[in-house]
């Protein structure tokens, strides 16, 4: 109860020093840079996915549908890459605006976007660890059974 009351407060006594503003500004610049790189990577994932899907028709020696599956994996990676990049871009834009206007409420929105970025990355990390825990033993057993 007490935590919720603190989070719903509209005023704050926390002051952001000039050094903290400079650090936030630098962090926002790097976040924008990384967001742009991530958007470019997202575009490459989509392009590669579409290319691999179209190659399926021209590669008769491959297992039918295999390259379509790989292409779809690339497109899923594009979607997964898009959202953290968007949260970083929003963090960057809102932080720069908050610093420029000395606006604590905009800064709060920027921190909410940074929280969303890290929450997304954390959830994806948990999913990746779970997939690895499941598939490493399966691939080890499959490799041992195949005689390699």
KOLVEX-128928 format. One line per 10 residues: number of its first residue (from 1); their letters; for each residue y, x negated, z negated of C-alpha. Coordinates in nm, 2 decimals. Layout:
# residues N
NUM = A = Y:X:Z  ...
This chain:
# residues 148
1 = XXXXXXXXXX = 0.00:0.00:0.00  0.24:-0.27:-0.10  0.18:-0.47:0.22  0.25:-0.16:0.44  0.58:-0.10:0.26  0.68:-0.46:0.32  0.59:-0.44:0.69  0.79:-0.11:0.73  1.11:-0.25:0.59  1.41:-0.24:0.83
11 = XXXXXXXXXX = 1.61:-0.51:0.66  1.52:-0.86:0.56  1.66:-1.13:0.35  1.49:-1.41:0.55  1.75:-1.62:0.72  1.67:-1.83:1.03  1.83:-2.18:1.01  1.97:-2.35:1.31  1.68:-2.59:1.31  1.44:-2.30:1.31
21 = XXXXXXXXXX = 1.62:-2.14:1.60  1.60:-2.47:1.79  1.22:-2.49:1.72  1.18:-2.13:1.82  1.38:-2.18:2.14  1.16:-2.48:2.23  0.84:-2.28:2.15  0.97:-2.00:2.37  1.04:-2.24:2.66  0.69:-2.38:2.64
31 = XXXXXXXXXX = 0.54:-2.03:2.60  0.72:-1.92:2.92  0.59:-2.23:3.10  0.23:-2.17:2.99  0.27:-1.80:3.08  0.38:-1.88:3.43  0.09:-2.13:3.47  -0.15:-1.86:3.34  -0.01:-1.60:3.59  -0.07:-1.86:3.87
41 = XXXXXXXXXX = -0.42:-1.92:3.74  -0.48:-1.54:3.73  -0.38:-1.52:4.10  -0.62:-1.80:4.19  -0.90:-1.62:4.00  -0.83:-1.30:4.20  -0.81:-1.49:4.53  -1.13:-1.69:4.46  -1.31:-1.37:4.36  -1.21:-1.19:4.68
51 = XXXXXXXXXX = -1.30:-1.50:4.88  -1.64:-1.53:4.72  -1.71:-1.16:4.77  -1.62:-1.18:5.14  -1.84:-1.49:5.18  -2.15:-1.28:5.08  -2.15:-1.12:5.43  -2.15:-1.46:5.60  -2.42:-1.63:5.39  -2.75:-1.48:5.48
61 = XXXXXXXXXX = -2.95:-1.75:5.30  -2.81:-1.65:4.96  -2.96:-1.39:4.74  -2.80:-1.06:4.86  -2.52:-0.95:4.63  -2.51:-1.28:4.43  -2.18:-1.39:4.56  -2.04:-1.04:4.50  -2.15:-1.08:4.14  -1.98:-1.42:4.11
71 = XXXXXXXXXX = -1.67:-1.28:4.28  -1.65:-1.00:4.02  -1.69:-1.25:3.74  -1.38:-1.43:3.88  -1.19:-1.10:3.89  -1.29:-1.02:3.53  -1.16:-1.37:3.43  -0.83:-1.29:3.61  -0.80:-0.97:3.39  -0.88:-1.17:3.08
81 = XXXXXXXXXX = -0.63:-1.44:3.17  -0.35:-1.19:3.25  -0.31:-1.03:2.91  -0.25:-1.34:2.70  -0.01:-1.46:2.96  0.18:-1.13:2.94  0.20:-1.15:2.56  0.33:-1.51:2.59  0.59:-1.41:2.85  0.71:-1.12:2.63
91 = XXXXXXXXXX = 0.72:-1.35:2.32  0.93:-1.60:2.52  1.18:-1.35:2.66  1.23:-1.17:2.33  1.26:-1.49:2.13  1.53:-1.63:2.36  1.71:-1.29:2.36  1.69:-1.28:1.97  1.83:-1.63:1.94  2.11:-1.56:2.19
101 = XXXXXXXXXX = 2.21:-1.23:2.02  2.12:-1.34:1.66  1.91:-1.02:1.64  1.64:-1.01:1.38  1.48:-0.69:1.52  1.43:-0.84:1.86  1.29:-1.15:1.69  1.04:-0.92:1.51  0.93:-0.78:1.84  0.88:-1.13:1.97
111 = XXXXXXXXXX = 0.66:-1.22:1.67  0.46:-0.90:1.73  0.39:-1.03:2.08  0.29:-1.37:1.95  0.06:-1.20:1.70  -0.09:-1.00:1.99  -0.14:-1.32:2.18  -0.33:-1.49:1.90  -0.53:-1.17:1.82  -0.64:-1.15:2.18
121 = XXXXXXXXXX = -0.73:-1.52:2.19  -0.92:-1.48:1.86  -1.12:-1.19:1.98  -1.21:-1.36:2.30  -1.32:-1.67:2.11  -1.55:-1.46:1.89  -1.69:-1.30:2.20  -1.75:-1.64:2.36  -1.92:-1.78:2.05  -2.14:-1.47:2.04
131 = XXXXXXXXXX = -2.23:-1.51:2.41  -2.31:-1.88:2.36  -2.53:-1.80:2.05  -2.72:-1.55:2.26  -2.75:-1.74:2.59  -2.81:-2.10:2.49  -3.15:-2.03:2.33  -3.24:-1.80:2.62  -3.15:-2.07:2.88  -3.33:-2.33:2.67
141 = XXXXXXXX = -3.65:-2.12:2.67  -3.62:-2.04:3.04  -3.57:-2.41:3.12  -3.87:-2.51:2.91  -4.08:-2.24:3.07  -3.99:-2.34:3.42  -4.12:-2.70:3.36  -3.79:-2.89:3.38
